[in-house]
Amino acid sequence: MNEPYDIIKTVHLTEKASILSEKHNQYVFKVRMNANKVQIRQAIEKLFKKKVVRVNTTTVGGKFRRGRTQHPGRTSDWKKAIVTLAPGEKLEFA
């Protein structure tokens, strides 16, 4: 249950995330909702073999969306982890 591939869902690639990676050596990931900072740190270090300095997390609320009907729906909430790597460490995403 606490495998690294279960904790880290995907990399969150946006303009803000790319600016963070270039300027501050921080990378943004979508993670499991009940994952804590220690689990996220261990998963990143095990998957990418990099030294993690700090992990910040936040819960992003889902948005209200309207489909083709009159009744609105809602997207799921998700958790974002901003991971700071040690100086000199880089992650490459193809």
ChimeraX attribute file (.defattr): number of C-alpha atoms within 10 A of each C-alpha:
attribute: neighborCount
match mode: 1-to-1
recipient: residues
	/A:1	6
	/A:2	10
	/A:3	12
	/A:4	17
	/A:5	14
	/A:6	12
	/A:7	21
	/A:8	20
	/A:9	13
	/A:10	12
	/A:11	15
	/A:12	17
	/A:13	13
	/A:14	10
	/A:15	9
	/A:16	10
	/A:17	16
	/A:18	16
	/A:19	13
	/A:20	16
	/A:21	19
	/A:22	11
	/A:23	8
	/A:24	12
	/A:25	18
	/A:26	23
	/A:27	22
	/A:28	23
	/A:29	20
	/A:30	20
	/A:31	23
	/A:32	18
	/A:33	14
	/A:34	10
	/A:35	16
	/A:36	15
	/A:37	15
	/A:38	10
	/A:39	16
	/A:40	25
	/A:41	20
	/A:42	16
	/A:43	19
	/A:44	20
	/A:45	15
	/A:46	13
	/A:47	12
	/A:48	11
	/A:49	12
	/A:50	16
	/A:51	18
	/A:52	18
	/A:53	12
	/A:54	14
	/A:55	18
	/A:56	13
	/A:57	18
	/A:58	11
	/A:59	13
	/A:60	13
	/A:61	12
	/A:62	12
	/A:63	11
	/A:64	11
	/A:65	10
	/A:66	11
	/A:67	10
	/A:68	6
	/A:69	7
	/A:70	7
	/A:71	8
	/A:72	10
	/A:73	13
	/A:74	12
	/A:75	10
	/A:76	10
	/A:77	11
	/A:78	15
	/A:79	17
	/A:80	19
	/A:81	25
	/A:82	20
	/A:83	22
	/A:84	21
	/A:85	22
	/A:86	14
	/A:87	11
	/A:88	8
	/A:89	12
	/A:90	16
	/A:91	13
	/A:92	5
	/A:93	6
	/A:94	3
